[in-house]
Amino acid sequence: MTTQKCGRRFRHRWVARQIDSRTVEGTNKEQIAKWAEDYGEESDFFKVRVRGMFPSMSARQFISETDVSAAYGRALRPEQYQYAPKILTVDPAWEGDDEFVIGLRQGLSFRVLHTMAKNDNDLVAAQVIARYEDEEGADAVFVDAGFGTGIVSAGKSMGRDWTLVWFAGNSMDAGCLNKRAEMWRDARDWLKSGGAIPDDPVLRDELQAPEIVPRLDGKIQIESKKEMKARGVPSPNRADALILSFAYPVTRRDPLDALRNHSERREYDPYA
């Protein structure tokens, strides 16, 4: 079994600890001080050999460790994001070992609201989504179309108006190969502009996992989930929950429209 599979594919079997060589006995503190002076504490050399961290960026890594670390656990004041529309996102599980993830982005703030194992019952999944839509007062709900068509259909039967997002669909930007590349590009820029993500190691690692696929035409292309799994990297479901929030422009709903839509919704009754 390769180290890559142990560290990524089977990460759920491990209890992770990050150990900084400067804080433990038996290490050469004098040599560490020289490395800090020669390379800098933020260098990949120092991160790997001393701080027990992954390097900042491989040659093909799309989102840097530096940008993710800056956003990780960043504290925001309410006025920095509460003015913005609430976008609920859903990334259904693809295979048995994947997560079903519901996320919420409001301006510079992103949260993972719910995770669960793969569930083939679209009606149950739709009920969970509807509950969070109502609790959060979401202005839009975006669902990954890969395995989400049945969920959106179930939501429609409950009076919900959710939007399917096709990752392989056309990009609104000629510089991106498809919708997937466009959304990942926008998420990267959001992180750079002050976006905040929770203290979630899984989300942190997933945001740094996808690599760029080189192209002669210069368009941005991000490797697919299938390609990631082929090299032993788990499906980035939590990261995609954030990515989905950049699918389309969203404006805040008029309170009267929201109330009217709520009155038209129907709850699913499995015994009806």
Backbone as CSV, one residue per row, in Angstrom:
resi,resn,N_x,N_y,N_z,CA_x,CA_y,CA_z,C_x,C_y,C_z
1,MET,0.847,-1.193,0.000,0.000,0.000,0.000,0.885,1.247,0.000
2,THR,0.590,2.203,-0.858,1.423,3.392,-0.968,1.146,4.377,0.153
3,THR,2.130,5.251,0.403,1.952,6.296,1.409,0.804,7.215,1.023
4,GLN,0.665,7.474,-0.293,-0.400,8.356,-0.767,-1.772,7.796,-0.416
5,LYS,-1.969,6.486,-0.607,-3.259,5.876,-0.282,-3.524,5.911,1.212
6,CYS,-2.461,5.659,1.992,-2.629,5.685,3.453,-3.033,7.071,3.928
7,GLY,-2.395,8.094,3.374,-2.614,9.449,3.859,-3.844,10.120,3.319
8,ARG,-4.352,9.655,2.177,-5.479,10.339,1.554,-6.715,9.453,1.483
9,ARG,-6.589,8.341,0.761,-7.758,7.490,0.570,-8.286,6.942,1.884
10,PHE,-7.371,6.585,2.817,-7.783,5.984,4.078,-7.605,6.933,5.252
11,ARG,-7.734,8.228,4.985,-7.501,9.217,6.040,-8.490,9.075,7.189
12,HIS,-9.705,8.534,6.894,-10.716,8.405,7.947,-10.329,7.355,8.991
13,ARG,-9.296,6.560,8.712,-8.837,5.537,9.651,-7.761,6.068,10.600
14,TRP,-7.331,7.294,10.381,-6.204,7.814,11.143,-6.620,8.913,12.109
15,VAL,-5.889,8.995,13.227,-6.000,10.130,14.137,-4.771,10.993,13.872
16,ALA,-4.976,12.189,13.339,-3.859,13.012,12.878,-3.321,13.926,13.970
17,ARG,-2.009,14.057,13.999,-1.339,14.994,14.896,-0.256,15.725,14.107
18,GLN,-0.152,17.017,14.307,0.908,17.795,13.672,1.940,18.142,14.736
19,ILE,3.183,17.706,14.525,4.237,17.903,15.517,5.295,18.845,14.970
20,ASP,5.523,19.919,15.676,6.551,20.894,15.324,7.839,20.504,16.048
21,SER,8.905,20.313,15.293,10.178,19.869,15.877,10.734,20.835,16.908
22,ARG,10.303,22.072,16.870,10.811,23.064,17.818,10.231,22.878,19.212
23,THR,9.162,22.101,19.322,8.465,21.979,20.608,8.711,20.653,21.318
24,VAL,9.574,19.813,20.749,9.808,18.501,21.348,11.280,18.330,21.718
25,GLU,11.530,17.383,22.604,12.902,17.108,23.028,13.637,16.273,21.981
26,GLY,14.963,16.362,22.018,15.770,15.499,21.168,16.043,16.032,19.781
27,THR,15.591,17.245,19.474,15.857,17.832,18.161,16.949,18.886,18.279
28,ASN,17.629,19.118,17.178,18.751,20.059,17.150,18.218,21.475,16.967
29,LYS,17.996,22.156,18.073,17.416,23.497,18.015,18.342,24.490,17.315
30,GLU,19.647,24.290,17.443,20.599,25.192,16.786,20.504,25.068,15.268
31,GLN,20.394,23.826,14.787,20.262,23.610,13.349,18.928,24.147,12.838
32,ILE,17.878,23.967,13.633,16.561,24.478,13.247,16.596,25.997,13.119
33,ALA,17.285,26.656,14.038,17.404,28.114,13.984,18.136,28.556,12.720
34,LYS,19.146,27.788,12.308,19.880,28.119,11.082,18.981,27.962,9.863
35,TRP,18.186,26.877,9.854,17.259,26.675,8.742,16.240,27.813,8.659
36,ALA,15.758,28.248,9.808,14.785,29.346,9.827,15.394,30.610,9.239
37,GLU,16.659,30.853,9.555,17.335,32.048,9.046,17.636,31.928,7.555
38,ASP,18.043,30.727,7.133,18.438,30.531,5.736,17.249,30.421,4.786
39,TYR,16.215,29.697,5.216,15.100,29.407,4.317,13.827,30.190,4.641
40,GLY,13.667,30.593,5.906,12.433,31.250,6.320,11.420,30.245,6.835
41,GLU,10.653,30.631,7.851,9.704,29.704,8.468,8.537,29.345,7.558
42,GLU,8.277,30.164,6.532,7.167,29.887,5.622,7.613,29.133,4.377
43,SER,8.894,28.795,4.288,9.385,28.054,3.126,8.920,26.604,3.197
44,ASP,8.803,25.965,2.032,8.417,24.558,2.002,9.461,23.694,2.709
45,PHE,10.723,24.054,2.566,11.796,23.321,3.236,11.553,23.273,4.743
46,PHE,11.275,24.432,5.337,11.093,24.523,6.782,9.783,23.872,7.213
47,LYS,8.736,24.043,6.412,7.441,23.455,6.752,7.521,21.934,6.833
48,VAL,8.172,21.325,5.861,8.237,19.866,5.803,9.174,19.300,6.863
49,ARG,10.350,19.900,7.008,11.377,19.327,7.874,11.237,19.698,9.342
50,VAL,10.586,20.822,9.623,10.518,21.293,11.004,9.093,21.364,11.540
51,ARG,8.205,21.980,10.791,6.868,22.265,11.299,5.885,21.114,11.133
52,GLY,6.274,20.075,10.410,5.382,18.931,10.233,4.188,19.243,9.367
53,MET,4.392,20.072,8.341,3.308,20.496,7.459,3.590,20.045,6.033
54,PHE,2.523,20.043,5.218,2.700,19.781,3.805,3.326,21.004,3.146
55,PRO,4.048,20.824,2.035,4.575,21.990,1.317,3.442,22.855,0.809
56,SER,3.744,24.123,0.563,2.700,25.072,0.184,2.045,24.725,-1.139
57,MET,2.830,24.313,-2.108,2.240,24.159,-3.420,3.096,23.292,-4.336
58,SER,2.478,22.318,-4.975,3.172,21.544,-5.991,3.091,22.319,-7.298
59,ALA,3.772,21.826,-8.306,3.816,22.540,-9.580,2.436,22.671,-10.209
60,ARG,1.542,21.698,-9.951,0.228,21.711,-10.591,-0.909,22.005,-9.613
61,GLN,-0.591,22.232,-8.359,-1.631,22.517,-7.364,-2.321,23.835,-7.695
62,PHE,-3.657,23.844,-7.652,-4.393,25.039,-8.075,-4.531,26.064,-6.961
63,ILE,-4.936,25.640,-5.774,-5.084,26.557,-4.636,-3.946,26.300,-3.658
64,SER,-3.245,27.348,-3.297,-2.054,27.198,-2.465,-2.389,26.972,-0.997
65,GLU,-1.460,26.330,-0.299,-1.600,26.120,1.138,-1.618,27.452,1.869
66,THR,-0.887,28.428,1.340,-0.833,29.753,1.964,-2.211,30.399,2.003
67,ASP,-2.925,30.340,0.879,-4.255,30.958,0.813,-5.256,30.220,1.698
68,VAL,-5.163,28.891,1.724,-6.089,28.113,2.548,-5.814,28.351,4.026
69,SER,-4.550,28.379,4.401,-4.194,28.601,5.811,-4.653,29.970,6.292
70,ALA,-4.570,30.967,5.417,-5.002,32.313,5.797,-6.501,32.352,6.065
71,ALA,-7.262,31.541,5.325,-8.722,31.521,5.481,-9.179,30.596,6.596
72,TYR,-8.320,29.673,7.002,-8.666,28.621,7.958,-8.946,29.210,9.345
73,GLY,-10.204,29.120,9.769,-10.579,29.634,11.081,-10.564,31.146,11.183
74,ARG,-10.525,31.836,10.055,-10.504,33.303,10.072,-11.775,33.847,10.724
75,ALA,-11.610,34.775,11.643,-12.756,35.373,12.341,-13.261,36.579,11.566
76,LEU,-14.553,36.618,11.351,-15.186,37.737,10.654,-16.171,38.438,11.575
77,ARG,-16.310,39.724,11.385,-17.358,40.464,12.083,-18.661,40.284,11.310
78,PRO,-19.809,40.233,11.979,-21.087,40.020,11.294,-21.323,40.977,10.130
79,GLU,-20.921,42.236,10.295,-21.169,43.210,9.229,-20.343,42.936,7.974
80,GLN,-19.376,42.027,8.064,-18.559,41.698,6.908,-19.237,40.710,5.961
81,TYR,-20.316,40.064,6.413,-20.949,39.067,5.550,-22.478,39.019,5.640
82,GLN,-23.072,39.551,6.692,-24.516,39.387,6.876,-25.365,40.109,5.833
83,TYR,-24.792,41.048,5.147,-25.520,41.787,4.110,-25.728,40.941,2.851
84,ALA,-24.926,39.893,2.687,-24.895,39.127,1.442,-25.973,38.045,1.404
85,PRO,-26.350,37.592,0.205,-27.333,36.508,0.094,-26.787,35.201,0.648
86,LYS,-27.689,34.360,1.125,-27.303,33.049,1.650,-27.468,32.000,0.548
87,ILE,-26.384,31.300,0.266,-26.385,30.299,-0.799,-26.168,28.922,-0.188
88,LEU,-27.196,28.081,-0.262,-27.107,26.716,0.255,-26.606,25.811,-0.870
89,THR,-25.652,24.949,-0.567,-25.079,24.081,-1.591,-25.159,22.624,-1.162
90,VAL,-25.279,21.751,-2.158,-25.399,20.315,-1.881,-24.495,19.541,-2.829
91,ASP,-23.572,18.780,-2.256,-22.720,17.898,-3.051,-23.052,16.460,-2.667
92,PRO,-23.877,15.774,-3.464,-24.260,14.399,-3.137,-23.057,13.460,-3.220
93,ALA,-23.113,12.372,-2.475,-22.036,11.384,-2.501,-22.054,10.630,-3.826
94,TRP,-20.868,10.407,-4.382,-20.751,9.683,-5.650,-20.678,8.180,-5.429
95,GLU,-19.848,7.764,-4.477,-19.655,6.351,-4.213,-19.812,6.089,-2.724
96,GLY,-19.720,4.824,-2.340,-19.990,4.442,-0.961,-19.123,5.102,0.082
97,ASP,-17.864,5.439,-0.275,-16.969,6.032,0.711,-16.967,7.554,0.663
98,ASP,-17.829,8.142,-0.159,-17.917,9.599,-0.265,-18.914,10.163,0.741
99,GLU,-18.811,11.460,0.978,-19.736,12.151,1.873,-20.814,12.889,1.087
100,PHE,-21.986,12.956,1.667,-23.057,13.847,1.211,-22.895,15.111,2.051
101,VAL,-22.712,16.251,1.399,-22.374,17.476,2.130,-23.337,18.610,1.790
102,ILE,-23.783,19.310,2.826,-24.571,20.531,2.661,-23.760,21.679,3.249
103,GLY,-23.571,22.721,2.462,-22.807,23.875,2.926,-23.596,25.157,2.763
104,LEU,-23.088,26.222,3.357,-23.743,27.527,3.250,-22.672,28.609,3.154
105,ARG,-22.774,29.413,2.093,-21.887,30.573,1.988,-22.717,31.843,2.005
106,GLN,-22.254,32.798,2.796,-22.854,34.124,2.835,-21.708,35.125,2.760
107,GLY,-21.518,35.707,1.590,-20.415,36.640,1.411,-19.078,35.966,1.644
108,LEU,-18.314,36.487,2.603,-16.984,35.958,2.902,-17.002,34.775,3.866
109,SER,-18.173,34.378,4.317,-18.286,33.302,5.308,-18.805,32.011,4.678
110,PHE,-18.139,30.898,5.001,-18.610,29.588,4.544,-18.630,28.615,5.712
111,ARG,-19.692,27.797,5.768,-19.822,26.779,6.802,-20.272,25.459,6.183
112,VAL,-19.821,24.373,6.756,-20.357,23.052,6.427,-21.472,22.780,7.426
113,LEU,-22.697,22.671,6.940,-23.853,22.502,7.825,-24.135,21.050,8.172
114,HIS,-23.888,20.154,7.216,-24.319,18.764,7.425,-23.506,17.830,6.538
115,THR,-23.099,16.703,7.097,-22.468,15.643,6.311,-23.097,14.314,6.702
116,MET,-23.202,13.434,5.737,-23.704,12.089,6.027,-23.199,11.136,4.955
117,ALA,-23.310,9.853,5.218,-22.864,8.845,4.266,-23.784,8.833,3.049
118,LYS,-23.327,8.204,1.986,-24.098,8.101,0.755,-25.494,7.559,1.046
119,ASN,-26.504,8.242,0.509,-27.896,7.851,0.725,-28.595,7.815,-0.628
120,ASP,-29.089,6.647,-1.013,-29.737,6.502,-2.315,-31.208,6.905,-2.298
121,ASN,-31.726,7.278,-1.135,-33.122,7.698,-1.033,-33.199,9.203,-1.271
122,ASP,-33.569,9.584,-2.490,-33.595,10.999,-2.859,-34.591,11.798,-2.028
123,LEU,-35.685,11.159,-1.620,-36.695,11.867,-0.835,-36.168,12.230,0.554
124,VAL,-35.425,11.312,1.153,-34.830,11.593,2.460,-33.816,12.723,2.333
125,ALA,-32.977,12.656,1.302,-31.985,13.705,1.082,-32.662,15.054,0.869
126,ALA,-33.747,15.063,0.095,-34.461,16.309,-0.173,-35.055,16.896,1.101
127,GLN,-35.546,16.038,1.975,-36.099,16.524,3.243,-35.030,17.208,4.092
128,VAL,-33.842,16.625,4.119,-32.747,17.220,4.894,-32.379,18.585,4.320
129,ILE,-32.287,18.661,3.005,-31.952,19.931,2.355,-33.018,20.978,2.643
130,ALA,-34.279,20.582,2.519,-35.385,21.513,2.748,-35.362,22.064,4.168
131,ARG,-35.008,21.218,5.117,-34.947,21.674,6.511,-33.898,22.765,6.677
132,TYR,-32.728,22.562,6.086,-31.680,23.582,6.200,-32.023,24.835,5.395
133,GLU,-32.697,24.658,4.269,-33.112,25.818,3.483,-34.018,26.723,4.310
134,ASP,-34.945,26.117,5.044,-35.872,26.895,5.866,-35.183,27.479,7.095
135,GLU,-34.365,26.674,7.757,-33.693,27.147,8.972,-32.768,28.327,8.684
136,GLU,-32.078,28.274,7.568,-31.112,29.320,7.236,-31.721,30.465,6.435
137,GLY,-32.928,30.259,5.899,-33.528,31.286,5.061,-32.711,31.513,3.803
138,ALA,-32.326,30.422,3.144,-31.449,30.499,1.979,-32.114,31.235,0.822
139,ASP,-31.314,32.016,0.121,-31.806,32.750,-1.046,-31.695,31.923,-2.320
140,ALA,-30.871,30.897,-2.310,-30.721,29.999,-3.458,-30.175,28.668,-2.965
141,VAL,-30.496,27.608,-3.706,-29.984,26.272,-3.395,-29.389,25.696,-4.672
142,PHE,-28.087,25.395,-4.639,-27.385,24.828,-5.784,-27.009,23.379,-5.477
143,VAL,-27.338,22.476,-6.405,-27.087,21.044,-6.216,-26.233,20.522,-7.364
144,ASP,-25.166,19.799,-7.037,-24.327,19.169,-8.058,-25.191,18.205,-8.867
145,ALA,-25.233,18.420,-10.183,-26.112,17.627,-11.037,-25.611,16.207,-11.257
146,GLY,-24.344,15.935,-10.930,-23.792,14.608,-11.164,-24.652,13.493,-10.600
147,PHE,-25.040,13.619,-9.339,-25.921,12.644,-8.694,-27.073,13.359,-7.993
148,GLY,-27.413,14.546,-8.467,-28.416,15.335,-7.777,-29.733,15.520,-8.492
149,THR,-29.882,14.946,-9.693,-31.119,15.167,-10.451,-32.338,14.606,-9.728
150,GLY,-32.191,13.416,-9.144,-33.311,12.824,-8.414,-33.666,13.616,-7.172
151,ILE,-32.655,14.173,-6.523,-32.885,14.984,-5.325,-33.654,16.246,-5.675
152,VAL,-33.256,16.899,-6.764,-33.944,18.121,-7.180,-35.379,17.814,-7.599
153,SER,-35.592,16.678,-8.254,-36.957,16.276,-8.626,-37.813,16.049,-7.389
154,ALA,-37.223,15.415,-6.369,-37.952,15.204,-5.118,-38.269,16.537,-4.461
155,GLY,-37.320,17.458,-4.516,-37.556,18.786,-3.961,-38.666,19.516,-4.694
156,LYS,-38.719,19.342,-6.003,-39.766,19.994,-6.794,-41.147,19.501,-6.384
157,SER,-41.250,18.205,-6.057,-42.541,17.659,-5.626,-42.963,18.223,-4.277
158,MET,-41.996,18.809,-3.553,-42.277,19.428,-2.263,-42.429,20.945,-2.394
159,GLY,-42.484,21.424,-3.634,-42.652,22.855,-3.859,-41.365,23.651,-3.773
160,ARG,-40.220,22.971,-3.892,-38.927,23.643,-3.797,-38.398,23.986,-5.183
161,ASP,-37.671,25.091,-5.248,-37.099,25.540,-6.514,-35.578,25.550,-6.387
162,TRP,-34.961,24.398,-6.641,-33.518,24.255,-6.507,-32.871,24.204,-7.880
163,THR,-31.608,24.582,-7.960,-30.907,24.685,-9.236,-29.833,23.611,-9.366
164,LEU,-29.899,22.855,-10.459,-28.860,21.877,-10.760,-27.655,22.578,-11.378
165,VAL,-26.473,22.166,-10.976,-25.239,22.741,-11.514,-24.442,21.621,-12.180
166,TRP,-24.195,21.794,-13.469,-23.444,20.796,-14.230,-21.978,21.213,-14.282
167,PHE,-21.131,20.480,-13.583,-19.707,20.827,-13.520,-19.056,20.793,-14.903
168,ALA,-19.546,19.927,-15.774,-18.980,19.825,-17.117,-19.642,20.794,-18.090
169,GLY,-20.571,21.605,-17.602,-21.268,22.558,-18.453,-20.379,23.701,-18.913
170,ASN,-20.945,24.538,-19.751,-20.192,25.657,-20.310,-19.877,26.705,-19.253
171,SER,-18.688,27.268,-19.362,-18.282,28.351,-18.473,-18.747,29.683,-19.035
172,MET,-19.028,30.620,-18.147,-19.373,31.971,-18.574,-18.120,32.790,-18.862
173,ASP,-16.950,32.195,-18.629,-15.666,32.853,-18.861,-14.897,32.050,-19.900
174,ALA,-14.505,32.698,-20.992,-13.796,32.005,-22.067,-12.444,31.471,-21.620
175,GLY,-11.932,31.964,-20.497,-10.638,31.513,-20.006,-10.701,30.223,-19.216
176,CYS,-11.913,29.695,-19.016,-12.088,28.452,-18.260,-12.694,27.391,-19.169
177,LEU,-12.216,26.161,-19.058,-12.688,25.095,-19.939,-14.153,24.776,-19.717
178,ASN,-14.583,24.758,-18.462,-15.950,24.373,-18.139,-16.384,25.038,-16.833
179,LYS,-17.586,24.694,-16.400,-18.134,25.291,-15.174,-17.288,24.924,-13.960
180,ARG,-16.771,23.709,-13.922,-15.935,23.278,-12.798,-14.728,24.196,-12.641
181,ALA,-14.040,24.459,-13.737,-12.861,25.327,-13.692,-13.236,26.743,-13.280
182,GLU,-14.348,27.220,-13.796,-14.798,28.581,-13.467,-15.094,28.719,-11.974
183,MET,-15.780,27.739,-11.401,-16.140,27.811,-9.983,-14.914,27.675,-9.085
184,TRP,-13.998,26.779,-9.443,-12.778,26.648,-8.648,-11.942,27.922,-8.733
185,ARG,-11.898,28.534,-9.905,-11.174,29.798,-10.058,-11.774,30.878,-9.167
186,ASP,-13.101,30.967,-9.164,-13.774,31.978,-8.342,-13.569,31.713,-6.848
187,ALA,-13.562,30.437,-6.462,-13.329,30.102,-5.055,-11.908,30.462,-4.635
188,ARG,-10.960,30.218,-5.513,-9.571,30.601,-5.222,-9.457,32.105,-5.010
189,ASP,-10.097,32.873,-5.885,-10.050,34.330,-5.759,-10.769,34.798,-4.495
190,TRP,-11.835,34.098,-4.128,-12.580,34.416,-2.899,-11.699,34.219,-1.677
191,LEU,-10.938,33.142,-1.652,-10.014,32.899,-0.545,-8.982,34.014,-0.453
192,LYS,-8.456,34.417,-1.595,-7.444,35.473,-1.624,-8.005,36.816,-1.159
193,SER,-9.304,37.026,-1.367,-9.915,38.317,-1.040,-10.454,38.386,0.383
194,GLY,-10.202,37.348,1.193,-10.614,37.406,2.597,-11.642,36.397,3.019
195,GLY,-11.931,35.402,2.181,-12.899,34.372,2.534,-12.494,33.618,3.787
196,ALA,-13.492,33.156,4.541,-13.242,32.452,5.801,-13.850,31.058,5.750
197,ILE,-13.058,30.059,6.122,-13.549,28.686,6.211,-13.399,28.206,7.653
198,PRO,-14.199,27.228,8.071,-14.144,26.765,9.466,-12.885,25.963,9.765
199,ASP,-12.664,25.691,11.056,-11.552,24.832,11.480,-11.898,23.387,11.128
200,ASP,-11.748,23.047,9.875,-12.133,21.740,9.357,-10.957,21.175,8.555
201,PRO,-10.171,20.268,9.139,-9.000,19.731,8.442,-9.329,19.051,7.117
202,VAL,-10.490,18.397,7.046,-10.876,17.726,5.804,-11.098,18.752,4.702
203,LEU,-11.845,19.802,4.995,-12.082,20.865,4.022,-10.764,21.510,3.613
204,ARG,-9.912,21.765,4.584,-8.610,22.389,4.303,-7.808,21.557,3.307
205,ASP,-7.736,20.254,3.540,-6.954,19.393,2.656,-7.602,19.266,1.281
206,GLU,-8.931,19.194,1.251,-9.626,19.031,-0.028,-9.446,20.240,-0.935
207,LEU,-9.410,21.430,-0.362,-9.241,22.633,-1.177,-7.885,22.667,-1.868
208,GLN,-6.906,22.003,-1.270,-5.562,21.992,-1.841,-5.314,20.787,-2.744
209,ALA,-6.269,19.871,-2.825,-6.043,18.602,-3.516,-6.088,18.671,-5.046
210,PRO,-7.070,19.346,-5.659,-7.163,19.313,-7.123,-5.961,19.959,-7.808
211,GLU,-5.594,19.382,-8.942,-4.478,19.903,-9.721,-4.959,20.438,-11.063
212,ILE,-4.148,21.288,-11.644,-4.431,21.844,-12.961,-4.057,20.821,-14.029
213,VAL,-4.851,20.748,-15.076,-4.526,19.928,-16.240,-3.944,20.859,-17.300
214,PRO,-2.672,20.716,-17.652,-2.048,21.625,-18.626,-2.752,21.576,-19.979
215,ARG,-2.905,22.748,-20.589,-3.559,22.846,-21.892,-2.785,23.809,-22.786
216,LEU,-2.717,23.499,-24.069,-2.000,24.354,-25.007,-2.716,25.673,-25.243
217,ASP,-4.056,25.678,-25.098,-4.806,26.908,-25.357,-4.829,27.849,-24.158
218,GLY,-4.224,27.437,-23.042,-4.132,28.316,-21.881,-5.361,28.364,-21.007
219,LYS,-6.410,27.635,-21.368,-7.622,27.648,-20.548,-7.390,26.902,-19.233
220,ILE,-8.070,27.371,-18.186,-7.978,26.696,-16.894,-8.802,25.414,-16.943
221,GLN,-8.168,24.301,-16.610,-8.866,23.025,-16.499,-8.453,22.368,-15.193
222,ILE,-9.436,22.006,-14.379,-9.191,21.335,-13.107,-9.500,19.853,-13.273
223,GLU,-8.636,19.006,-12.755,-8.868,17.571,-12.885,-10.218,17.176,-12.285
224,SER,-10.815,16.146,-12.822,-12.122,15.677,-12.367,-11.989,14.829,-11.104
225,LYS,-13.132,14.567,-10.460,-13.128,13.689,-9.286,-12.608,12.300,-9.656
226,LYS,-12.978,11.832,-10.839,-12.528,10.515,-11.288,-11.014,10.485,-11.418
227,GLU,-10.443,11.545,-11.960,-8.988,11.623,-12.113,-8.299,11.707,-10.754
228,MET,-8.917,12.428,-9.823,-8.344,12.529,-8.485,-8.322,11.164,-7.804
229,LYS,-9.420,10.432,-7.925,-9.482,9.111,-7.294,-8.478,8.150,-7.918
230,ALA,-8.199,8.335,-9.219,-7.248,7.465,-9.899,-5.841,7.621,-9.328
231,ARG,-5.542,8.790,-8.769,-4.221,8.982,-8.153,-4.290,8.883,-6.622
232,GLY,-5.391,8.305,-6.132,-5.494,8.007,-4.710,-5.976,9.131,-3.839
233,VAL,-6.573,10.159,-4.434,-7.058,11.310,-3.670,-8.571,11.195,-3.502
234,PRO,-9.093,11.305,-2.282,-10.539,11.189,-2.063,-11.326,12.277,-2.784
235,SER,-12.575,11.997,-3.035,-13.465,12.983,-3.648,-13.576,14.207,-2.744
236,PRO,-13.355,15.412,-3.277,-13.374,16.630,-2.444,-14.787,17.153,-2.209
237,ASN,-15.612,16.371,-1.524,-17.022,16.733,-1.379,-17.236,18.020,-0.590
238,ARG,-16.495,18.207,0.495,-16.662,19.429,1.287,-16.166,20.649,0.512
239,ALA,-15.069,20.482,-0.196,-14.566,21.587,-1.012,-15.558,21.925,-2.118
240,ASP,-16.137,20.901,-2.739,-17.106,21.155,-3.803,-18.360,21.842,-3.276
241,ALA,-18.688,21.621,-2.006,-19.823,22.338,-1.418,-19.547,23.838,-1.413
242,LEU,-18.308,24.221,-1.160,-17.936,25.636,-1.256,-17.915,26.082,-2.708
243,ILE,-17.320,25.275,-3.572,-17.190,25.621,-4.987,-18.550,25.894,-5.616
244,LEU,-19.535,25.079,-5.278,-20.877,25.212,-5.854,-21.501,26.574,-5.596
245,SER,-21.096,27.231,-4.521,-21.709,28.521,-4.175,-21.362,29.615,-5.174
246,PHE,-20.424,29.329,-6.081,-20.028,30.314,-7.090,-20.616,29.994,-8.463
247,ALA,-21.607,29.116,-8.506,-22.166,28.674,-9.782,-22.815,29.812,-10.560
248,TYR,-23.668,30.573,-9.892,-24.411,31.646,-10.558,-24.585,32.825,-9.606
249,PRO,-24.791,34.015,-10.155,-25.043,35.183,-9.293,-26.344,34.997,-8.515
250,VAL,-26.353,35.463,-7.279,-27.532,35.340,-6.415,-27.801,36.682,-5.747
251,THR,-29.067,37.057,-5.675,-29.466,38.262,-4.947,-30.373,37.857,-3.795
252,ARG,-30.481,38.705,-2.813,-31.326,38.402,-1.657,-32.794,38.427,-2.067
253,ARG,-33.550,37.501,-1.531,-34.973,37.437,-1.835,-35.729,38.534,-1.114
254,ASP,-36.781,38.988,-1.750,-37.686,39.909,-1.079,-38.409,39.131,0.022
255,PRO,-38.466,39.659,1.241,-39.106,38.933,2.354,-40.525,38.477,2.043
256,LEU,-41.284,39.281,1.301,-42.657,38.900,0.962,-42.680,37.717,0.002
257,ASP,-41.732,37.712,-0.959,-41.655,36.586,-1.887,-41.273,35.310,-1.156
258,ALA,-40.339,35.435,-0.221,-39.912,34.270,0.548,-41.070,33.701,1.356
259,LEU,-41.881,34.579,1.949,-43.029,34.133,2.731,-44.061,33.468,1.832
260,ARG,-44.257,34.032,0.642,-45.220,33.468,-0.298,-44.769,32.077,-0.763
261,ASN,-43.478,31.945,-1.068,-42.956,30.651,-1.506,-43.073,29.604,-0.407
262,HIS,-42.844,30.037,0.824,-42.917,29.103,1.947,-44.338,28.559,2.111
263,SER,-45.328,29.404,1.886,-46.717,28.982,2.053,-47.135,27.990,0.973
264,GLU,-46.427,28.003,-0.170,-46.767,27.109,-1.270,-46.056,25.761,-1.169
265,ARG,-45.096,25.655,-0.269,-44.326,24.429,-0.159,-45.126,23.333,0.535
266,ARG,-44.801,22.095,0.169,-45.474,20.944,0.746,-44.432,20.041,1.390
267,GLU,-44.745,19.553,2.564,-43.858,18.612,3.231,-44.095,17.211,2.666
268,TYR,-43.044,16.450,2.540,-43.166,15.082,2.045,-43.633,14.156,3.165
269,ASP,-44.723,13.432,2.916,-45.261,12.476,3.887,-45.130,11.075,3.299
270,PRO,-44.220,10.240,3.812,-44.013,8.909,3.232,-45.211,7.989,3.384
271,TYR,-46.167,8.361,4.237,-47.334,7.506,4.468,-48.592,8.018,3.769
272,ALA,-48.438,9.097,3.012,-49.615,9.678,2.349,-50.059,8.794,1.178
